[in-house]
Amino acid sequence: MFSGILANQAPPKQTATATIATLCDRLAHATLLEDRRAAVLGLRSFARDYKESVASGGLRWLIVALDKDRDDVDTVKVVLETLLLLFANEHQNSDSPDDIALWLADEFTQKQANINLLIDLLDQTDFYDRLYALRILSAILKNRPERTRECIYTAPLGLERLVATLDDRREIIRNEGVQLLIALTDDHAEIQKLVAYNGAFDGVFNIIDLEGGITGGFLVQDCLRLLTNLLAFNVSNQSYFQEARCDTKLVQLLGNDKTDDMLLEATSKNLLQLLNLCKVFVTFVGSAAEAHQKYLWDCGLTPRVLALAFSPKSTIDVRAEALCTAADLIRGNHALQEKFALMQVDASTLPGFSVPDVPNEGPNRTAFVIEALLNMALLDINIASFNVRMAAVQCIEAYVHNNPETRLHFIDRAVKGFTSGEDETANIFNSLIELDSNSQSDPYKTWFSGAIFQTLIFENREAQDIAMNLTSGDAESGEEVVTAIQNFSSNLLEALQYGLNSRISLAFLMILCVWLNENPEAVNDFLMENSTLESLLALVNHINNEDAVLLQGVCTFLIGIVFEFSTKESPVPRVDLHSRILGRLKKDQYFLKLHKLRQHPAIRDFEEAGNRPHRKGLPEVYFTGDFIKFFKDNYSKNYYHFKERLDGSLSPLPGIISRSLDRDPGDQSGHHGNGEPHMVSEEMLQSVTAQLEIKEDEYSKLQAAHTALEHQLSQEQERFRSFKESSSSTVQKIKEVAAREIATAQDNAQAIQEESEANILAEREAARSEIQEVTLRMDAALRESRAATDKVTKETSVIIAKLQEHSAQLEKELGSLREGNSAQSQQLNAQAQQIDNMKSAILKLESQLNEQLDTAKKTQSRHESERDVERKARDVERKAAEKRLSDLKREMESRLQETARIAEDSAKKAATAEAEILKVKEAAKKEKAEMEMEREGEREKAAIAQAEADDLMLVMADLEENVKKYKARLKKLGEDVTDDEGEGEEEEEEEEEEED
């Protein structure tokens, strides 16, 4: 009955938005810590599903609570959990930023105090405070990196506290600290310096040791990434790293020979990151890089990297990266290049290696590193080893980089080894001079050989001359002697005619372009075979494979170079060469093929394509970096120059390849072997004369300006001398005035000193007289105090005698009181006897009452069955009434839920468009009227329930009347029923009914 009444009077169900607003208001104005904590707990329950409402209404007060209640661990934990839920992105794998997270990051970074508050939490020892603070800082940094970096950088002890998390004993906090520092130090030099100088290097290496070194998990990889961020492009950190002797720790990581699980994926990734870290020391070009190269070699890092590259335990990716790292560590350093060539490495990973039959011969076979690199690049035919082969070529390029003597020695030994046939190692000319059946299955053997040869002769005329001595065929035996250029040209035509892999053709084309550039002797050698140029011109327009654009473009580029550097001594005259080119290759086609080559992704996106993963089949690598640079540097200049050469319509532009100006195809002026013109035309002479006159005019103007400047300089010098003389006289006067002032000051000081000494003597005399007076006064006071002491002693003796008399009198009174107490004790004994008698009487009364109670119980047991029947009837009626009330309550709750759902739907519809506001209001009014009608119906039902309850009350009144009748009947039967017993039974029945 009462539950139904309360259900009717309950307020309508509150929405989530209103509840969040109430919780935010309570959090803002609550004065008790428990109330604020309860409000935050409520907001946390809504933070996942109602982020916008909680963030807009509660972020400010959450930050305030975090500051106000920072000493309460439980409250701080709940606040931080709520903030993390607000920052959480539902799509964790999505790279798109969350609008709510962006807004939260803006709110946090607008005030420096907010970031300081989170950083202060890192000083707490509580686990959740430190962990959640790091995660929130990471979320803010992810959404607003620049502003967050500045706030952390300017926060007091901000970076120091972040670095301190690396020393935390709890692993998860160390992990979060490493992740935050990685994001924080990315591309910010000042933060990198502060993080390094606050002990980050030691903290990172300690974590690596705890994780098991290079064989550790992903945390080791993150630590190495952090070190890379701190050292990359930061010379000061690199110097500090060396001063702290951290380089020895790098060597220890690379020299960990207990790694039998080197083939594990985690270990391979850690090694790749470690090798990438080693390369940051030699990123810069110049003396700093050379110093770092020497330092890393001396500490044993470079030899260890090279050993890792040839270790049989290393994976293919690790070997390739180790070779690239070794290349960077020796590139351009002559002393290290010489030491590098003398090193021996493990040959067990080389192609064709076989374990020796004799076990005592040694565990491993070794080879010199250059021989091993050539063997690896040219003899390994496995497609999966492409990265290792490419890295071996890069290592050879680094070995000869910026070292002409090494280049000449390398190519001379290769030429002699091929000519004699006694070279036991892999030779680059084996696949370049003679195309075998393996060239089609392994086109990169020829391509890598061409890449190495191109590196040796690139912009090195002496190396090109040595290669010119390479010939095939024995003239004494009647065989035709064929030069290397003619051999390469023949192989090129063969590869184009028979449709061999395009990489083979491109290898020969790159070599010929680099070799013939600015080398008329090489051009003449190329034109010695008249059919070579004709075949090349015939094939340019008939190449129809998937790499036709590349082949046609590079062939066209080669034809342009041949025409540009041909001379009057060339086997094909320039006029005939010009007509042949235009006869087979029209000028529009010529320029179009060059333009398509420049726009091809293999040329245009060469840097990006080198970092892409290779697809199935052969890698999409067609050119070397040197050739790409060579082509791009000459493309635009050659374009206009060649166009002017062919049709004479445009003015020539000066370029690297073009050596003569305003020269038509009929001009017979050519080039010497060094590429310089040996004849000067009349037009060129006039041009030079005009330029000389211009230079003379400029020189006269400069000379006049020089004279004017000398005159001005003399005037300034005169002014300076006059100023110097005037200033010297002024200084002399100042010195004299200063001397007089100093003398006056000394006299004054002496007078003041004499006066102060006289004052001190007078003060001493006065002090002596005062001390004498004080001494006399003290003696008089001492005599007076002694007289007063004697007087007090006499008075004290008198008082003691009086007290003794008073104590004797008190003892007499105490004796009389003891006699009175004995009489009172007798009276108390008599009273105790009376109390015992009363207790016995009470026991008798209790026994009589128990007997009467037993008789009442017997009487009650006789009529128990009748009362049980009546009670069961009342229970059945009560349960039926409760069932009706519960049904009414459920029906009312369902209708209230239905009305709440309708109200929410109407609110959503109202927010869609302003044009439907009136309709929605009308619908809301109608629904409200219906709700009122339903409430009236529910009130009527409640009235019915009230009427039923009144009927139950009437039934209870009838039962009470029946009880009174039963009492009267018992009295008539002769049973003793007291009024108290009846009242007790009535009270028990009333209590049972209330409990029901």
VENVENCOR-V617383 format. One record per residue. RES is the residue in one letter. PSI is psi in whole degrees, 0 to 359 (* if undefined). Layout:
RES/PSI
RES/PSI
This chain:
M/308
F/324
S/323
G/319
I/317
L/324
A/324
N/328
Q/0
A/145
P/164
P/155
K/135
Q/141
T/166
A/322
T/316
A/323
T/318
I/319
A/320
T/317
L/321
C/319
D/320
R/320
L/327
A/326
H/358
A/139
T/339
L/143
L/321
E/323
D/318
R/321
R/320
A/321
A/319
V/322
L/320
G/318
L/326
R/324
S/335
F/351
A/333
R/320
D/341
Y/59
K/316
E/316
S/315
V/319
A/315
S/324
G/338
G/353
L/314
R/317
W/333
L/319
I/319
V/317
A/324
L/325
D/317
K/320
D/33
R/339
D/345
D/112
V/319
D/316
T/316
V/320
K/315
V/320
V/315
L/322
E/321
T/317
L/322
L/322
L/325
L/324
F/339
A/135
N/130
E/329
H/90
Q/330
N/1
S/137
D/347
S/136
P/151
D/132
D/320
I/318
A/322
L/317
W/319
L/318
A/321
D/317
E/321
F/321
T/352
Q/333
K/128
Q/329
A/329
N/316
I/321
N/323
L/317
L/322
I/326
D/329
L/340
L/344
D/346
Q/151
T/348
D/140
F/311
Y/327
D/312
R/317
L/311
Y/325
A/319
L/320
R/322
I/319
L/322
S/320
A/319
I/317
L/325
K/323
N/325
R/76
P/314
E/310
R/321
T/320
R/318
E/319
C/316
I/323
Y/322
T/352
A/141
P/124
L/26
G/304
L/327
E/319
R/325
L/318
V/328
A/336
T/340
L/338
D/6
D/140
R/341
R/127
E/319
I/326
I/320
R/318
N/313
E/322
G/320
V/315
Q/318
L/319
L/328
I/312
A/329
L/324
T/3
D/112
D/46
H/99
A/319
E/317
I/322
Q/318
K/313
L/320
V/318
A/316
Y/349
N/12
G/24
A/326
F/312
D/318
G/319
V/316
F/329
N/320
I/319
I/320
D/318
L/328
E/359
G/18
G/213
I/343
T/7
G/187
G/207
F/338
L/325
V/319
Q/320
D/322
C/320
L/326
R/321
L/317
L/322
T/318
N/321
L/333
L/336
A/128
F/32
N/94
V/321
S/318
N/324
Q/319
S/317
Y/323
F/319
Q/321
E/326
A/2
R/34
C/344
D/330
T/329
K/325
L/317
V/321
Q/322
L/319
L/334
G/21
N/98
D/359
K/9
T/80
D/344
D/39
M/335
L/355
L/149
E/317
A/318
T/320
S/318
K/322
N/319
L/320
L/319
Q/324
L/319
L/322
N/325
L/321
C/329
K/342
V/340
F/340
V/28
T/318
F/152
V/132
G/200
S/326
A/318
A/320
E/321
A/319
H/321
Q/315
K/319
Y/316
L/328
W/316
D/325
C/0
G/11
L/314
T/312
P/327
R/322
V/318
L/321
A/323
L/326
A/330
F/11
S/134
P/345
K/342
S/146
T/171
I/317
D/320
V/319
R/317
A/315
E/325
A/321
L/319
C/321
T/317
A/324
A/316
D/330
L/349
I/353
R/126
G/0
N/105
H/318
A/316
L/329
Q/323
E/316
K/323
F/318
A/336
L/355
M/150
Q/144
V/167
D/126
A/8
S/339
T/357
L/151
P/140
G/8
F/138
S/141
V/132
P/146
D/326
V/116
P/333
N/354
E/341
G/151
P/326
N/149
R/139
T/162
A/154
F/147
V/323
I/317
E/320
A/321
L/319
L/317
N/317
M/320
A/326
L/339
L/346
D/113
I/5
N/128
I/326
A/342
S/16
F/316
N/323
V/319
R/317
M/320
A/325
A/320
V/318
Q/325
C/321
I/320
E/320
A/327
Y/325
V/5
H/130
N/33
N/84
P/323
E/318
T/322
R/312
L/319
H/318
F/309
I/327
D/318
R/324
A/319
V/315
K/321
G/322
F/321
T/318
S/334
G/11
E/4
D/116
E/340
T/171
A/135
N/137
I/338
F/350
N/318
S/345
L/324
I/320
E/116
L/119
D/184
S/339
N/352
S/323
Q/321
S/329
D/75
P/338
Y/348
K/313
T/321
W/315
F/323
S/316
G/323
A/318
I/315
F/319
Q/321
T/322
L/325
I/358
F/117
E/36
N/98
R/326
E/319
A/323
Q/321
D/321
I/319
A/334
M/338
N/351
L/116
T/165
S/148
G/140
D/114
A/327
E/330
S/5
G/7
E/151
E/132
V/124
V/129
T/170
A/320
I/319
Q/323
N/313
F/319
S/318
S/317
N/325
L/312
L/322
E/316
A/323
L/320
Q/318
Y/6
G/36
L/171
N/138
S/336
R/329
I/313
S/318
L/329
A/314
F/323
L/318
M/317
I/313
L/321
C/315
V/322
W/318
L/346
N/123
E/30
N/85
P/328
E/318
A/325
V/317
N/322
D/321
F/319
L/358
M/322
E/106
N/329
S/341
T/310
L/321
E/316
S/320
L/319
L/326
A/328
L/342
V/316
N/0
H/19
I/118
N/67
N/184
E/340
D/32
A/321
V/318
L/312
L/315
Q/319
G/315
V/324
C/318
T/318
F/318
L/319
I/318
G/319
I/319
V/317
F/319
E/320
F/20
S/153
T/178
K/341
E/1
S/149
P/330
V/117
P/156
R/321
V/316
D/320
L/320
H/315
S/323
R/319
I/312
L/337
G/325
R/332
L/101
K/156
K/323
D/319
Q/323
Y/308
F/326
L/319
K/322
L/319
H/318
K/322
L/318
R/328
Q/357
H/141
P/330
A/333
I/312
R/318
D/39
F/316
E/317
E/323
A/333
G/339
N/358
R/148
P/147
H/142
R/183
K/149
G/200
L/142
P/151
E/66
V/119
Y/332
F/161
T/163
G/323
D/320
F/321
I/315
K/317
F/315
F/316
K/324
D/333
N/355
Y/302
S/319
K/315
N/328
Y/306
Y/325
H/314
F/323
K/319
E/323
R/326
L/323
D/349
G/21
S/334
L/155
S/138
P/150
L/138
P/140
G/184
I/317
I/318
S/127
R/345
S/151
L/149
D/47
R/127
D/171
P/337
G/352
D/125
Q/3
S/130
G/211
H/146
H/185
G/334
N/3
G/358
E/145
P/141
H/359
M/144
V/123
S/164
E/323
E/320
M/322
L/316
Q/319
S/316
V/321
T/317
A/318
Q/325
L/319
E/317
I/316
K/323
E/318
D/316
E/322
Y/318
S/319
K/317
L/323
Q/318
A/318
A/323
H/319
T/316
A/320
L/324
E/318
H/315
Q/322
L/320
S/319
Q/317
E/322
Q/321
E/315
R/321
F/319
R/316
S/319
F/324
K/317
E/313
S/320
S/325
S/319
S/320
T/319
V/321
Q/316
K/318
I/322
K/318
E/313
V/319
A/324
A/317
R/315
E/324
I/319
A/315
T/317
A/323
Q/318
D/314
N/318
A/321
Q/319
A/317
I/324
Q/317
E/316
E/319
S/324
E/319
A/318
N/322
I/320
L/318
A/318
E/324
R/317
E/316
A/321
A/323
R/316
S/320
E/321
I/321
Q/315
E/317
V/325
T/317
L/318
R/322
M/322
D/317
A/318
A/325
L/319
R/317
E/320
S/327
R/319
A/319
A/326
T/320
D/319
K/318
V/327
T/318
K/314
E/322
T/322
S/322
V/316
I/323
I/322
A/318
K/321
L/325
Q/319
E/319
H/326
S/327
A/321
Q/320
L/328
E/324
K/316
E/326
L/322
G/319
S/322
L/326
R/322
E/318
G/325
N/327
S/324
A/320
Q/326
S/325
Q/318
Q/320
L/325
N/320
A/320
Q/322
A/322
Q/319
Q/321
I/321
D/320
N/319
M/323
K/319
S/321
A/321
I/322
L/322
K/317
L/321
E/321
S/321
Q/318
L/322
N/322
E/315
Q/323
L/321
D/319
T/322
A/320
K/320
K/317
T/320
Q/322
S/328
R/327
H/18
E/321
S/321
E/317
R/325
D/317
V/314
E/321
R/320
K/321
A/317
R/321
D/317
V/317
E/320
R/318
K/320
A/319
A/319
E/323
K/318
R/320
L/319
S/321
D/317
L/320
K/314
R/320
E/321
M/319
E/319
S/321
R/324
L/320
Q/320
E/318
T/323
A/319
R/318
I/320
A/320
E/319
D/319
S/324
A/320
K/320
K/326
A/332
A/348
T/316
A/145
E/337
A/338
E/11
I/314
L/317
K/318
V/321
K/317
E/317
A/322
A/320
K/315
K/315
E/325
K/319
A/318
E/320
M/320
E/319
M/318
E/321
R/322
E/319
G/321
E/324
R/320
E/318
K/321
A/324
A/320
I/317
A/325
Q/321
A/319
E/322
A/322
D/322
D/321
L/324
M/321
L/320
V/320
M/322
A/320
D/322
L/321
E/320
E/320
N/323
V/316
K/321
K/318
Y/323
K/316
A/320
R/321
L/322
K/321
K/326
L/355
G/7
E/143
D/111
V/110
T/163
D/326
D/317
E/319
G/317
E/322
G/318
E/320
E/318
E/320
E/318
E/321
E/319
E/320
E/320
E/320
E/318
E/320
D/*
